[in-house]
Amino acid sequence: VSTQSTWGPFLIGLLSFDDFLYQIVMSNVPIAFNKKLVLKIFENVWKNESTAVRNDALLVTSELFRLFIVEALNRASKAAEEQGDSEVGTHHLEKILPQLLLDF
């Protein structure tokens, strides 16, 4: 999955978060993060511009991001099911987020 086709419309504000979630959940396409996107995230956080990252570190971080998103979607889906809702919305993510952050 290309991060541009999956994440791009949400990241640049063309999709609402609810529409973005719906697209991911309903697509049944595996979630993946482009190494270039992960590198850009790192570069935005680093204070020292000369900091480098190895390719295997980018791959491991991409997998960690993927696992985090999959777990968030699974927990939000379960929360929606427990509330009797047929769709996952942002309020379901807000409900599971505190514990998810503690678990990760």
Buried (B, 14 or more C-beta within 10 A) or exposed (E): BEBEEBBEBBEEEEBEEBEBBBBBBEEEEEBBBBBEBBBEEBEEEEEEEEEEBEEEBBEEBBEEBBEBBEBBBEBBBEBBEEEEEEEBBEEBBEBBEEEBEEEE
